[in-house]
Amino acid sequence: MLQNYLTIALRSLWKSRVYSGINVFGLALGLAAAVLLLLWVQDERSYDGFHAHADRVYRQASTFSQGGQQQTWTGVPAATMAFARREVPEIERAALLASNYDVTLFSYGGKNFIEKDNAVYVEGSFFQLFSFSFLRGNAKKPFANGRSLVITETMAKKYFGPGWERTDPIGKVIRTDKKEDYQVSGVIRDVPANSHFAPIRFFFTMDIYAANFTRNGGNGDWKTIDVDWGNYFYEGYWLLKPNTSPEAVARKLTDIHHRNQKESAAMTYSLQALADMHLYNADGSGEGRIQTVRIFTVVALVILLIACINYVNLSTARATKRAKEVGIRKIAGAGQGQLFGQFLGESLLVFALAFAGAMALIAVFLPTYNDLSGKTMTLNLLDPTTLTVLGLAMGATVLVAGVYPALLLSSFQPLTVMKGKLALGGGNVSFRKVLVVTQFSLSIALIVGTLVISDQLAYVRRKDLGYDKENIFSFGMRGEMNGRFESIRTELTKQTGVLGVAAAGGDIINHGSSTGDTDWDGKAPSRQFIISPMAVDQDFLSLLGLQLTAGRGFTGAKVDSISYILNETAVAQTGIRNPIGKRFKLHETNGRIIGVVKDFHLQSVHEKIAPTILYYNPQHCYRVYVKTTGRNAAEAIAATDKVWKQSNPDYPFEYAFLDERFNRLYRDDQRTGQLFNYFAAIAILISCLGLFGLATFTAEQRTKEIGIRKVLGASVRNIVAMLSKEFVALVVVAVVIAFPLAGWAMRAWLENYAYRVALGWPAFALAGLSALAIALLTVSYQAIRAAVANPVQSLRNE
């Protein structure tokens, strides 16, 4: 019997090969797209899930509240952890981490190696709190002494050669650019890519940082990091005991801070679950990557649903073609259950072919997909997670698309069918119309999403940042360059193509420093205020095109060392009226406000412009900005490279133009936009396939009517209008449904940006017109083909 069912199924598919091809290709394309999207979603949701106690690990976050506004960041004072270890019994283990921005040049065996932003200081407990696999050394005692470091497997190969496993790397000495020696005390497997620790390659013991902190005089009265309440440079991780409330622990951490820093009543702490760190903002809001994950999950389901609707529509529309077959089989004794099994089997055969096609498409396009998404996803059919994704996608497809057509076909009454009186009821026709409307509503919503995302990304690119980023490149001073900026400036300004040179103590593209150590006349003793400080030289404002709205800039005079320039947001939030000449204190330096600069972005447009203070201190400026003519940029770069090599022959010259760095800052946004566009296009293509198939079948069904109308004088235009108007009406209904849905979804996505485009009517109008045009083009081909056919031939065939 099974062989008979298979033979009938294959014969039926071949007989209707055009429709079968549309079904198989549409399902294959939809399934492939959905699986690729769900693999991306699964990768995003899997971050740091491999740690043994991931469900009990939290990162501490600091929140500063002022005037109804809140600012949350992941930096915390080290003192919080020292006190909490003694006073909070719900804590099972804790670990402190600090980024290491100092070391860039390592040497071993007479070779130099450049490392960038991949080193941190951690306590030994870090390796007990997190589940990193040690290949050499052990997690219980990762650091042998106060000059130890743990490296990853990739670094072991890089420094000690591919056969490092055959030698013992423990105790080998790596030297830094500060001529300091560190002993390797452990080697761990590379941190998985789906971890926010993935970039880290070197783990120095926190003892080094603590010793340097004390040796350099500490922070005012705080001489050791365990009593330092002023620096928010650290990240604090906590492993809580089972069944512990993170909210209760956070309240205790806040109480500890308030007891020791009575003037910091506006500062509170919260704990963010390890599983949420990659997807959510530090304050726990849903305005992080979780929005993109949710959108891509919905898009995957939408694409799968559209593909299923295609199948259901074409299968039910062609039901009358197989009515006599059903009648004959029922008269011959076949029961409804047998017929249901037969038609469900045919659906399963289509799904099997579609599944094979989907796997082939995924295999072909996965490398390109990884390049577009910036990930390294694989389709391992033995992986439980992959099997789950495939199983859910396939199961949902079979359930949604396979059962209903099989039930409909198997329910025909034999006598009605054999008398030729079968006509699908109005309910079935209406159901198909609902499916078409649903399909195009979802497609139109995706078109709106594509247009809004494109508009927002274009807005980001053209937004006035408050400074000039064109034809300016920057580089960080290293080694012997430090302390020699004035001579470097003098040399560079002589070069062809160089219009100006300036320096700053930070990166204007993504400056992350902040402090609360400020004071001014009229400030309430209990008031907390977080501001971003940046050291600059006298040419920084003019070179970057920063606009003063009041006062003056720096001139390099001695008095500038006790002078400050605030941005408009800082003036507004401090409440200082007529700020020029007013007292302002930053850390230990009392000075005067000499200028107010127009607001400019120090971070991405995802964030609101923060209060910023510029102070004159060339000795704290380690980043150089060079403005070129544009035409002679190559000569300016070559000249700078020459100056660099005279001071730092061991370091490679690394520079970047500000506009290029700005674009890299939004690389994830650009990738998201690209992926959304591609998958929206796939959804629209699948919808068009279904509409094409349905239009083809409608034209076939009405062949006799078309022939009669043409004999009676109907023109080609009349016939095309008759066949098209029903589909156009359905698309118009879909437009009305899609707009509110798309508006809600896009408003939620735009919440990720502090500065965003208005959700106006042009995107909706263009999406609606595009949908109508696509529908007309899709239907018109078959309509015109039917309209120009010979009516005599049509009537003879009938």
ABEGO torsion letter per residue (X at the ends): XAAAAAAAAAAAAAABAAAAAAAAAAAAAAAAAAAAAAAAAAAAAABGAABAAAAABBBBBBBBBBGGBBBBBABBBAAAAAAAAAABAABABBBBBBBBAABABBBBGGBBBBBBGABBBBBAAAAAABBBBBABEBAABABABAABBBBBAAAAAAAAEAAAAABBABGBBBBBAAGBBBBBABBBBBBBABBAAAABABBBBAAAAAAAAAAAGEBEABABAAABAABAABBBBBBBBBGBBAAAAAAAAAAAAAAABAAAAABBBBBBBAAAAAABBAAGBAABAAAAAAAAAAAAAAAAAAAAAAAAAAAAAAAAAAAAAAAAAAAAGBBAAAAAAAAAAAAAAAAAAAAAAAAAAAAAAAAAAAAAAGBBBBBBAABAAAAAAAAAAAAAAAAAAAAAAAAAAAABBAAAAAAGABBBBAAAAAAAAAAAAAAAAAAAAAAAAAAAAAAAAAAAAABBAGBBABGBBBBBBBEAABGAAAAAAAAAAABBGBABBBBBABBAABBABBBABBBBBGBBAABBBBBBBBBBBAAAAAAAGBBBABEBBBAGBAAAAABBBBBAAAAAAAGBBGABGBBBBBEABBBBBABBBBBBBABBAABBBBBBBBBBBAAABABBBBBBAGAAAAAAAAAAAAAAAAABAABBBBBBBAAAAAAAAAAAAAAAAAAAAAAAAAAAAAAAAAAAAAAAAAAAAAAAAAAAAAAAGBBAAAAAAAAAAAAAAAAAAAAAAAAAAAAAAAAAAAAABABBBBBBAAAAAAAAAAAAAAAAAAAAAAAAAAAABBAAAAAAAX
